[in-house]
Amino acid sequence: MYKSNKKNLMKLTPIEVIDLSVSLGKDLILDKVSCSIKNNSITVVIGPNGAGKSIFLQTINGLTNIDNGKITFNKIYNNDEIRNKQAMVFQTPTLLRRNVKSNMDFVSNVKNKNGKLIIKNILKRVGLEGYDNKPARLLSGGEKQRLSLARALFIEPSVLLLDEPTANLDPFSLKLIEEIILEESKKGATIILTTHDMAQAKRLASDIIFFNKGKILEQTDANVFFRNPLTKEAKKYINGEILL
């Protein structure tokens, strides 16, 4: 196993996924998956429901056990230091039953980081300025997701994982989150996100990974993928056909 060192930990990419298999109970979710996530890329993971996209992100984040295969971050296996430089935003936000400010303070305390000014600036950035004392449970769906993203941004992640971050959100939240994704990419973050929105994938992706039935059928440049997908499954998916 590769040894950890601070110099290498400053850069977590490329992320190499090699012959990765993951099961939940008796169900094989990821079946010998291999791919490479480039530095400072926006990799959009697409495919039908149940294809394994969310588990793929969770496994990269270290939340799901690996049956076989491996994942390395700039040739280093996942560890606590690497996980501390990643952040994941789920499709359904999990927030503390406290106000907006307390949700941000919680992350600040966990990271042992004095971030009053940082919190103020991030809340403004995600459109939640002046929401400090509003209970998180009373936020709209879009506001909850923006607060979840704000907590992720607080740690200044090198790798940002987003699982359907704008599903069923209002247009304002969708546009704002997409703008932040592009801004984080320009700042040097590597971003991996799942979506069912093909228009969003075209707007954001530098690279596409196409999943079907627990396997990666294609990984390619986004422009190439949408212009000329290699597999019949990808062609059907782009055209809105149901994959069985």
NORMO-V144994 format. One record per residue. RES is the residue in three letters. PSI is psi in whole degrees, 0 to 359 (none if undefined). D_CENTER is the distance of its C-alpha to the mean C-alpha in Angstrom with 1 decimal. Layout:
RES,PSI,D_CENTER + RES,PSI,D_CENTER
//
This chain:
MET,143,26.0 + TYR,146,25.0 + LYS,148,25.9 + SER,140,23.7 + ASN,154,24.8 + LYS,326,23.8 + LYS,312,24.2 + ASN,328,21.7 + LEU,343,19.2 + MET,337,19.1 + LYS,119,17.2 + LEU,356,14.5 + THR,155,14.5 + PRO,151,15.4 + ILE,120,13.4 + GLU,122,15.8 + VAL,120,15.5 + ILE,118,19.1 + ASP,46,20.7 + LEU,126,18.1 + SER,135,19.4 + VAL,132,18.2 + SER,148,20.4 + LEU,109,20.4 + GLY,233,24.1 + LYS,358,26.0 + ASP,127,23.3 + LEU,114,21.8 + ILE,315,18.2 + LEU,129,17.2 + ASP,95,20.3 + LYS,55,20.8 + VAL,134,17.5 + SER,135,17.7 + CYS,172,15.7 + SER,129,15.1 + ILE,119,12.2 + LYS,159,14.2 + ASN,137,14.5 + ASN,33,13.3 + SER,161,12.0 + ILE,100,9.6 + THR,119,9.1 + VAL,125,8.9 + VAL,120,9.3 + ILE,166,12.3 + GLY,167,15.1 + PRO,166,17.2 + ASN,140,16.7 + GLY,8,17.0 + ALA,343,16.1 + GLY,8,13.8 + LYS,312,10.3 + SER,318,9.0 + ILE,326,11.1 + PHE,312,9.9 + LEU,316,6.4 + GLN,325,8.7 + THR,320,11.2 + ILE,322,9.4 + ASN,353,8.9 + GLY,16,12.6 + LEU,347,12.8 + THR,136,14.5 + ASN,148,17.7 + ILE,131,18.4 + ASP,307,21.7 + ASN,163,22.3 + GLY,191,20.9 + LYS,160,18.8 + ILE,130,15.7 + THR,149,16.7 + PHE,104,15.3 + ASN,45,18.0 + LYS,11,20.4 + ILE,138,19.7 + TYR,153,18.7 + ASN,139,16.2 + ASN,181,18.0 + ASP,322,18.0 + GLU,318,18.1 + ILE,316,15.0 + ARG,328,13.1 + ASN,346,14.5 + LYS,10,12.9 + GLN,155,9.3 + ALA,143,7.6 + MET,135,5.5 + VAL,124,6.2 + PHE,161,7.9 + GLN,319,9.8 + THR,109,12.9 + PRO,139,13.0 + THR,105,15.0 + LEU,154,17.3 + LEU,147,20.6 + ARG,59,23.8 + ARG,186,24.8 + ASN,176,24.8 + VAL,314,22.1 + LYS,318,23.5 + SER,325,23.7 + ASN,320,20.0 + MET,321,19.4 + ASP,326,22.4 + PHE,314,21.0 + VAL,319,18.1 + SER,318,20.7 + ASN,319,23.0 + VAL,320,20.7 + LYS,0,19.9 + ASN,51,23.6 + LYS,122,23.1 + ASN,106,25.5 + GLY,39,23.4 + LYS,313,25.5 + LEU,322,25.5 + ILE,315,21.8 + ILE,316,21.1 + LYS,315,23.5 + ASN,322,22.0 + ILE,317,18.4 + LEU,323,19.8 + LYS,319,21.8 + ARG,324,18.9 + VAL,12,17.0 + GLY,25,20.3 + LEU,26,21.3 + GLU,133,24.3 + GLY,3,27.1 + TYR,9,25.2 + ASP,314,25.7 + ASN,5,28.0 + LYS,129,26.6 + PRO,135,25.6 + ALA,327,21.9 + ARG,344,23.2 + LEU,0,25.1 + LEU,155,22.3 + SER,170,21.4 + GLY,317,18.3 + GLY,321,17.0 + GLU,320,18.2 + LYS,318,16.5 + GLN,325,13.0 + ARG,326,14.0 + LEU,320,15.3 + SER,318,12.2 + LEU,322,10.4 + ALA,318,13.7 + ARG,322,13.5 + ALA,319,10.3 + LEU,333,12.0 + PHE,325,15.2 + ILE,1,14.3 + GLU,62,13.7 + PRO,144,10.9 + SER,328,11.4 + VAL,123,7.9 + LEU,120,5.1 + LEU,126,1.7 + LEU,116,2.5 + ASP,104,5.3 + GLU,57,8.2 + PRO,342,8.1 + THR,16,11.6 + ALA,126,13.3 + ASN,26,16.9 + LEU,161,16.7 + ASP,156,19.7 + PRO,323,20.0 + PHE,312,20.1 + SER,318,16.8 + LEU,310,15.2 + LYS,318,16.9 + LEU,317,16.1 + ILE,319,12.4 + GLU,319,12.5 + GLU,319,15.0 + ILE,321,13.0 + ILE,313,10.1 + LEU,322,13.2 + GLU,317,14.8 + GLU,323,12.2 + SER,317,12.3 + LYS,330,16.1 + LYS,352,16.2 + GLY,359,14.9 + ALA,149,11.2 + THR,128,9.3 + ILE,133,6.2 + ILE,123,4.5 + LEU,151,4.2 + THR,149,6.9 + THR,154,10.1 + HIS,358,13.8 + ASP,104,14.9 + MET,326,16.5 + ALA,320,17.7 + GLN,317,14.3 + ALA,318,13.3 + LYS,324,16.6 + ARG,325,16.1 + LEU,325,12.9 + ALA,137,12.5 + SER,329,14.4 + ASP,151,13.7 + ILE,135,13.4 + ILE,124,13.0 + PHE,119,15.2 + PHE,146,15.4 + ASN,128,18.5 + LYS,45,20.1 + GLY,6,17.9 + LYS,151,18.6 + ILE,116,17.1 + LEU,333,19.8 + GLU,144,18.8 + GLN,120,16.7 + THR,171,18.1 + ASP,139,18.2 + ALA,317,17.1 + ASN,320,20.6 + VAL,316,22.2 + PHE,311,20.2 + PHE,338,21.1 + ARG,322,24.6 + ASN,73,25.5 + PRO,148,23.3 + LEU,331,25.0 + THR,153,24.9 + LYS,328,26.7 + GLU,317,23.8 + ALA,320,21.5 + LYS,316,24.4 + LYS,317,24.9 + TYR,315,21.3 + ILE,325,21.3 + ASN,3,24.7 + GLY,15,23.6 + GLU,153,25.6 + ILE,129,24.9 + LEU,127,24.1 + LEU,none,26.2
//
